[in-house]
Amino acid sequence: MAETASAPVVMSPFANERVRQWPAAHYRELVELIWRRHGLPTLIVGTRAQRASANAIVRGFSSEIVTNSCGAMNWRELVAAVDAAPYVVANNSGVAHLAAGRGRWTLCIFAASHSPAEWAPRGPFVVTVLRSLPCAPCSIGADLCPNGVACMTDLYPEEVFWRFEQVRSQVVGDAPACDSP
C-alpha cells in the first residue's frame, strides 16, 4: 500500500450521530496540513444530504487540493475510492469500518461518547485518535453534553495530523515530519 500522488486521501467527516463528528473547521485545517506538508489531495465522501455541510470544508480550496464528492458516488465507486486511497481519515463511522475491513490505512477520529474497545474499527492498519475525558464513555448526546462535546472540539487538528504523520511514516518508511503536539 504505497503512497501515490494520483490517489487522494479519502475523508469522511460525518457520522450518524452529531456527537461523533469532529468539527468541520478541524477537518478543513487537517486538509490544509496534509496538502501543505505532503501535497496529497483529499476526497470528501458522504451522502447527498451531507454535501452542503462538506462545502464548509472545501470552500476556498482549489479542486486540486480537495473535492467534495458527497452524494456523487455510488457504493461501488466509494469502495473503489477507499481501495485506491493511500489513507482514509474518518470519524467512527461506516466509512472507517469499511476502510479497516478492506485493509486500508485508516485514521479513525473517535468521540469519547463510545468505548473504542467496543466500537472502534478493527484491522492491522487502523489507528484511533481520541480525547479521553473523565465523563467518557457517555450516551448523553451532543445537544445535552455539559462539556460542549469537548472530546471532539478539544481534539485539535495538529494532534490528529501528528497521528496522521505516524500512520504515513509506517506506509512510506520515513520518520514523522512533525514532533509530538
Secondary structure, 3 states (H helix, E strand, C coil): CCCCCCCCEEEECCCCCHHHCCCHHHHHHHHHHHHHHHCCCEEECCCHHHHHHHHHHHCCCCCCCEEECCCCCCHHHHHHHHHHCCCEEEECCHHHHHHHHCCCCEEEEECCCCCHHHHCCCCCCEEEEECCCCCCCCCCCCCCCCCCCHHHHCCCHHHHHHHHHHHHHHHHCCCCCCCCC
